[in-house]
Amino acid sequence: MTDLMQTPVTLSLLLINVVFSLYVLQRRPAWLVALALRPTRILHHHEYYRLLTAGFLHANGAHLLINMLTLYFFGPVLERYLGPLRYLILYLGADAAAQGLTLLLQRANPHYMAVGASGAITGLVFAFCLYAPFQPLYLFFAIPIPALLFAIGFVALSMYAMRQRQPGRQGGLAHEAHLGGALGGIVITLLIDPTAWGRFLQQLGS
């Protein structure tokens, strides 16, 4: 078991996501619409707070559980390696990249609405791949797949799903956030730890 007391940023992120999401789902469900990422509300009504609040809300319990389990597995490893400050920059930066790309791609869709930490979490997974590209990740908790292959396949699937989405559709998985978070996770990791790229190439070569 991971000792979260040794990784205070991950512990704080878990608590904020869980408490905020469960409070809204159980006590203030109308806040999901009021605080979700809605590009047209941000661009035309200047509701910029949505760029932050959307990343700490979840549509239901299953959505919250999956994201928090992933954060629990990957977050402490990265926080111990990068340190609390750089790790927090990575998490928030990946989330900002996810929300930003979604805002750009869905700017003309008045029906689009999304919540969840998926973009930030995807950024953590891709950052992890820079340090341990061949570490096995378990698909459906049973099938071992190298981290790098898993990450590439995940983004490829997200890009395919983005192309298949019907124009104007509301709901579903926020594939744009996955792609934005992945790109943000890689770029930010390389900025805060320039040695990561060399280590990544060295592992590929070996």
VENTA-V402067 format. One record per residue. N is the residue number from 1. RES is the residue in three letters. PHI is phi in radians with two decimals (NA if undefined). PSI is psi as a letter, one per 20 degrees, with the letter a starting at -180 (999 if undefined). NEAR is the number of other ideal C-beta (glycine too) atoms within 10 Angstrom. Layout:
# VENTA-V402067
n & res & phi & psi & near
N & RES & PHI & PSI & NEAR
N & RES & PHI & PSI & NEAR
This chain:
# VENTA-V402067
n & res & phi & psi & near
1 & MET & NA & p & 4
2 & THR & -1.32 & p & 14
3 & ASP & -1.50 & n & 8
4 & LEU & -1.21 & i & 17
5 & MET & -1.18 & i & 7
6 & GLN & -1.51 & i & 11
7 & THR & -2.27 & m & 21
8 & PRO & -1.11 & h & 12
9 & VAL & -1.21 & g & 21
10 & THR & -1.07 & g & 25
11 & LEU & -1.04 & g & 18
12 & SER & -1.11 & g & 13
13 & LEU & -1.11 & g & 24
14 & LEU & -1.07 & g & 17
15 & LEU & -1.13 & g & 12
16 & ILE & -1.08 & g & 12
17 & ASN & -1.07 & g & 22
18 & VAL & -1.17 & g & 16
19 & VAL & -1.12 & g & 11
20 & PHE & -1.12 & g & 17
21 & SER & -1.12 & g & 24
22 & LEU & -1.18 & h & 13
23 & TYR & -1.09 & g & 12
24 & VAL & -1.16 & g & 20
25 & LEU & -1.10 & h & 18
26 & GLN & -1.64 & h & 9
27 & ARG & -1.96 & h & 8
28 & ARG & -2.35 & m & 11
29 & PRO & -1.03 & h & 9
30 & ALA & -1.14 & h & 8
31 & TRP & -1.20 & h & 16
32 & LEU & -1.00 & g & 18
33 & VAL & -1.27 & h & 11
34 & ALA & -1.24 & h & 14
35 & LEU & -2.01 & i & 20
36 & ALA & -1.25 & r & 18
37 & LEU & -1.29 & o & 28
38 & ARG & -2.28 & o & 24
39 & PRO & -0.91 & g & 21
40 & THR & -1.19 & h & 17
41 & ARG & -1.20 & h & 18
42 & ILE & -1.23 & g & 18
43 & LEU & -1.33 & h & 13
44 & HIS & -1.72 & h & 11
45 & HIS & -2.09 & j & 10
46 & HIS & 1.02 & k & 8
47 & GLU & -1.55 & m & 16
48 & TYR & -1.21 & h & 10
49 & TYR & -1.03 & h & 11
50 & ARG & -1.09 & h & 23
51 & LEU & -1.11 & h & 17
52 & LEU & -1.69 & g & 14
53 & THR & -1.14 & h & 17
54 & ALA & -1.05 & h & 26
55 & GLY & -1.33 & i & 27
56 & PHE & -2.04 & j & 20
57 & LEU & -1.99 & q & 24
58 & HIS & -2.40 & q & 25
59 & ALA & -1.26 & h & 17
60 & ASN & -2.84 & r & 10
61 & GLY & -1.12 & h & 12
62 & ALA & -1.14 & g & 9
63 & HIS & -1.02 & g & 18
64 & LEU & -1.12 & g & 20
65 & LEU & -1.07 & g & 12
66 & ILE & -1.09 & g & 15
67 & ASN & -1.14 & g & 21
68 & MET & -1.28 & h & 20
69 & LEU & -1.11 & g & 12
70 & THR & -1.13 & g & 17
71 & LEU & -1.08 & g & 19
72 & TYR & -1.10 & h & 17
73 & PHE & -1.36 & h & 16
74 & PHE & -1.71 & h & 20
75 & GLY & -1.01 & g & 26
76 & PRO & -1.03 & h & 19
77 & VAL & -1.07 & g & 19
78 & LEU & -1.24 & h & 25
79 & GLU & -1.16 & h & 25
80 & ARG & -1.16 & h & 14
81 & TYR & -1.38 & g & 15
82 & LEU & -1.52 & h & 20
83 & GLY & 1.59 & q & 14
84 & PRO & -0.99 & g & 14
85 & LEU & -1.18 & g & 11
86 & ARG & -1.14 & h & 18
87 & TYR & -1.14 & g & 24
88 & LEU & -1.12 & h & 17
89 & ILE & -1.05 & g & 16
90 & LEU & -1.08 & g & 26
91 & TYR & -1.09 & g & 28
92 & LEU & -1.19 & h & 17
93 & GLY & -1.19 & g & 20
94 & ALA & -1.12 & h & 32
95 & ASP & -1.13 & g & 28
96 & ALA & -1.11 & h & 20
97 & ALA & -1.14 & h & 25
98 & ALA & -1.12 & g & 34
99 & GLN & -1.16 & h & 27
100 & GLY & -1.14 & g & 17
101 & LEU & -1.17 & h & 20
102 & THR & -1.10 & g & 25
103 & LEU & -1.04 & g & 20
104 & LEU & -1.16 & g & 11
105 & LEU & -1.34 & h & 17
106 & GLN & -1.92 & j & 21
107 & ARG & -1.10 & h & 13
108 & ALA & -1.79 & j & 11
109 & ASN & -1.78 & o & 16
110 & PRO & -1.24 & i & 13
111 & HIS & -1.67 & i & 12
112 & TYR & -1.22 & p & 25
113 & MET & -2.63 & p & 21
114 & ALA & -2.58 & q & 27
115 & VAL & -2.40 & r & 24
116 & GLY & 2.21 & q & 26
117 & ALA & -1.60 & j & 31
118 & SER & -1.01 & h & 24
119 & GLY & -1.13 & g & 31
120 & ALA & -1.11 & g & 29
121 & ILE & -1.14 & g & 30
122 & THR & -1.09 & h & 30
123 & GLY & -1.06 & h & 34
124 & LEU & -1.14 & g & 26
125 & VAL & -1.08 & g & 23
126 & PHE & -1.26 & h & 27
127 & ALA & -1.10 & g & 30
128 & PHE & -1.04 & h & 23
129 & CYS & -1.10 & h & 25
130 & LEU & -1.15 & h & 23
131 & TYR & -1.65 & h & 18
132 & ALA & -2.49 & m & 17
133 & PRO & -1.13 & h & 18
134 & PHE & -1.86 & j & 12
135 & GLN & -1.13 & p & 15
136 & PRO & -1.23 & p & 13
137 & LEU & -1.88 & q & 22
138 & TYR & -1.86 & o & 11
139 & LEU & -1.22 & p & 12
140 & PHE & 0.99 & k & 5
141 & PHE & 1.08 & j & 7
142 & ALA & -2.44 & h & 6
143 & ILE & -1.75 & o & 10
144 & PRO & -1.31 & p & 10
145 & ILE & -2.35 & p & 13
146 & PRO & -0.96 & q & 15
147 & ALA & -0.93 & g & 20
148 & LEU & -1.13 & g & 20
149 & LEU & -1.14 & g & 14
150 & PHE & -1.05 & g & 20
151 & ALA & -1.13 & g & 23
152 & ILE & -1.10 & g & 14
153 & GLY & -1.10 & h & 12
154 & PHE & -1.12 & g & 18
155 & VAL & -1.21 & h & 19
156 & ALA & -1.06 & g & 11
157 & LEU & -1.13 & h & 13
158 & SER & -1.13 & g & 21
159 & MET & -1.15 & h & 14
160 & TYR & -1.11 & g & 10
161 & ALA & -1.12 & h & 15
162 & MET & -1.08 & h & 15
163 & ARG & -1.24 & h & 7
164 & GLN & -1.55 & i & 8
165 & ARG & -1.15 & p & 15
166 & GLN & -1.24 & p & 6
167 & PRO & -0.99 & p & 7
168 & GLY & 1.44 & j & 11
169 & ARG & -1.20 & q & 10
170 & GLN & -1.89 & q & 11
171 & GLY & 1.53 & a & 10
172 & GLY & 1.49 & a & 11
173 & LEU & -1.27 & q & 16
174 & ALA & -1.50 & m & 27
175 & HIS & -1.13 & h & 22
176 & GLU & -1.06 & h & 26
177 & ALA & -1.15 & h & 32
178 & HIS & -1.09 & g & 27
179 & LEU & -1.15 & g & 24
180 & GLY & -1.10 & g & 27
181 & GLY & -1.13 & h & 34
182 & ALA & -1.08 & g & 26
183 & LEU & -1.11 & g & 20
184 & GLY & -1.10 & g & 28
185 & GLY & -1.06 & g & 31
186 & ILE & -1.19 & g & 21
187 & VAL & -1.10 & g & 16
188 & ILE & -1.16 & h & 22
189 & THR & -1.06 & g & 28
190 & LEU & -1.19 & h & 15
191 & LEU & -1.30 & g & 13
192 & ILE & -1.52 & i & 17
193 & ASP & -2.50 & n & 18
194 & PRO & -1.04 & i & 9
195 & THR & -1.29 & i & 9
196 & ALA & -1.08 & h & 19
197 & TRP & -1.17 & g & 13
198 & GLY & -1.08 & g & 9
199 & ARG & -1.14 & h & 14
200 & PHE & -1.07 & g & 19
201 & LEU & -1.12 & h & 12
202 & GLN & -1.12 & g & 9
203 & GLN & -1.20 & h & 15
204 & LEU & -1.12 & g & 10
205 & GLY & -1.21 & h & 6
206 & SER & -1.49 & 999 & 6
